[in-house]
Structures are given as structure tokens and as C-alpha cells.
Amino acid sequence: MNNQTLMQRDLDVLWHPCTQMKDHEALPIIPIKSGDGVWLEDFEGNRYLDAVSSWWVNAFGHCNPKISQAIKDQVDQLEHVILAGFSHEPVIKLSEKLVEITPDGLDRVFYADNGSAGIEVALKMSFQYWHNKGQSKKRKFVNLANSYHGETLGALAVGDVELYKEVFEPIMLKPITVASPDCFMQPDWESHSRKQFEHMERVLSEQHEEICAVIVEPLIQCAGGMRMYHPVYLELLRKACTKYSVHFIADEIAVGFGRTGTMFACEQAQVTPDFMCLSKALTGGYLPLCAILTTQDMYQAFYDDYSKLSAFLHSHSYTGNPLACAAALATIEIFQSEPVIENNRKLAAYMKQATEHLRDHPHVAEVRQTGMVLAIEMVKDKKQNIPFDWQERRGLKVFQYGLTKGALLRPLGNIVYFMPPYIITEEQIDFLVEVATQGINEAVKS
Ligand SMILES: Cc1ncc(COP(=O)(O)O)c(C=O)c1O
């Protein structure tokens, strides 16, 4: 079996996610045979360092022995059971753990089987909460410009990445979109984030009677190009949501579990949202699962006699799958038994120092970082901040270069970023930086 044969078989039957399939007339599809730590290996023995944690899910490396073992142990015990009317030990233990490690006040856990489905849960729960409370005027959601919350219709609707959304506009729910706190090219993140909050404050003060919830990606708008902002925005948002009786939905699907330098991004603002959605690294990158944490107040608003029809009648077949729960428990166990967050701080500092030279690159507008996420934004004209034409696909050139050198650096438009598994070493960071630097040098050539 070689790459070419598998690629051909793949192209005969598959339709890949987030892909213009015609690109693959020129670009290879790389079949991966195995994973080991930060490395992925294809069928011809080529290795690729997974700088993007396979779409931000992988926390402790591919084929991590502890997580693999936990799944193996679970699979012979119980692979799955309906979660309505039945329960099982992994889901109970995981719920207890999540209540323990998330911010105080998040005491109830509902499950979905992927991030987008989890966002749908939070949106529906928020809406129904107000409905159950007799506040039927509350029907709208507020989101941030440039946000991303997934691809199912409801989740897509509360996102704001035009590329994914535009074609579906005619059939979607319409949120109230507020200017983003994005600090791109801002010298003072705190004052900029504070200033941007004025837009949110205005919308909430004027329309709160019609608003169910505000949804944000805490600290980093990941799919929107790894745009970052200061925790003060979350602090102000918590206060305003309380003041105006509006729910605060923290979508920590991408940023949760240590990505931003703390276990959860909300910790940096010391806030408890009304909903916290967790997925991706929750299972260490092994299996799809989403946990939606919420408050007792939320739970109580649905708790009544069946005949009142106030229950949350939402379900997914694989809700709380035991194998996924076992993977999540093993992942949390690693966080709790090893100094992961502390070690990440050292790795983050190393990434910062290793990319210092890129700050002066004539086609790099900004090198920005929050914890274990570091983004390098390429521009055509640095002085005047003129972006490269998106059709030139400069980021894709870095990606292609990376593959020839053994690095998986899937970009976001013209943004090259590192969001690696936490087991990456300093030497591997040096390797990634070297490949990215050379890749950028190649990609910006006119
Ligand atoms: C912030 C955020 N929310 C939601 C999602 C959707 O998660 P999923 O891809 O599991 O549906 C993503 C996926 O990238 C995300 O980054």
C-alpha cells in the first residue's frame, strides 16, 4: 500500500470537509498510517509534525498510551448505552470531574457529540429558559464580528465568518452582531478590548428585553484567524450580562483545556459564564464529545411536572458515549497528575522567543500569542497594513512548503499558526519555526 494508491481510492469515493475537492487535482491528499506523539506518518514513511493538533483536538500527542489504555479498558466493559433513563460510571465520573475543574457555579452537565451540536444545545437551552420563565420576548442572540461556533445551521448562524456563512444567509437565524474586541495591531490590548466593549454595552442596554444570550469565544477567535483579545472584555461581559439579565455563553470548544495558558480561558477574567461549552481537547483528541456546563438556576427552570412540558427535550444518539467519557477522564487525569499548565507556560515562552525574528519580517504584520496559540499574520504591505489578496492563497503555499519539510502547518487564510500538542519539545518548536520561516519566505515572493 502506498500513498498514491490510497489517494486515488480516496478521491474516488470521499468528499472531504472544508475542502474544494478540485484543489486535489493539484494538491495531494496524504493518507496517514500511524500517529506517535506530535508525529503523523504516511504510508511511505514520511513524517509530519502536527502543529495544529489535528484541528485543535489533540492535547497529549497521537496514540497517547494512557488515553489509549483507558479506551481499551472501557471497550470490553460497555461500549455504549442510551443515556435517557440509563446511566453509566464514566459519564457520572466525568460530570463530577467537570463540575470540579470548571469555574464555580457550573454545576450541571449536558452532553452532545460534537462542538457544533453543543452550541445548538446552549442556544436552545437559553431560549427555552426564558420561555419557561414566561419571557417570550427574548428571542435574539448576540455574537461578535469574526466569531466562529461551528457549522450546523444554528451554530453557523451565530458565527460570523463570511466564507462559511454567506451562501446560507437566506435560511438562517439572524443574530445581532457586535464589533469584535480583536486586538490585531493594537499596542494596548486591555484598553482596546475595554473600548470595544462599548458596542456590546450599547446593544445590551438598548435591546436586552429581546436578547436571550451573548455567545463568545473567550480570548481567541480561532477560526476567524486566531484573533485575540484581553480578558477584561470577559469581565465586562459578565457584569453586563448579569445587569441586563442576559445569558453569557462561553464557547471554550477550541480554547478550553489549557490552550490559552490556563485550564479554561474564562479563568483569566475570573468569571463564571451561564454556559461553558467544551469539546475538542476534552477527549485528548480521541473521540467526539461535547460537554455543556451550566448552572443550577438553569437546571431548575426546566425542572417541573412532566405535564408542564418544560423539560429540555433534546437528544443525540451518542450522548455521553462511555468510550468518549473514558478518554476524557484519562485526559483530565493527565492534567491533574502532571504539571501540564506550568510546563505549557515554559513552552509558550519558548515559542515566543523562537519566533522573535519574525516580528521584523517585511511581510509579517504581527506575531501574536495567547498561551499555547501563536499566530503569524502575513501581509502584502506591512507599513500600510494591506493584506495579500485572498485569491493568491499565500497561506496555502506555506502549507505546501511545510509538507515537503515534515510539518503540518494548515493555515487560516494568510495566517500561519502553531497550536501544537502539549508534549511538543523545544527542539520540535525550533524545527517548526524554521520550517514556517522558510515557508513564509517562499510564500511572500511575488
Ligand atoms: C470555537 C468553536 N466552536 C465550535 C466549533 C465546532 O466544533 P465541531 O467542529 O466539533 O462541530 C469549533 C470548531 O472548530 C470551534 O473552534
The ligand as an ORCA input file, in Angstrom:
! r2SCAN-3c Opt
* xyz 0 1
  C     -14.890     27.890     18.927
  C     -15.503     26.733     18.217
  N     -16.780     26.417     18.464
  C     -17.381     25.366     17.868
  C     -16.704     24.582     16.969
  C     -17.392     23.421     16.302
  O     -16.937     22.218     16.779
  P     -17.099     20.884     15.871
  O     -16.114     21.045     14.748
  O     -16.768     19.763     16.793
  O     -18.501     20.855     15.404
  C     -15.371     24.881     16.672
  C     -14.622     24.080     15.701
  O     -13.575     24.435     15.213
  C     -14.757     25.990     17.302
  O     -13.493     26.345     17.043
*
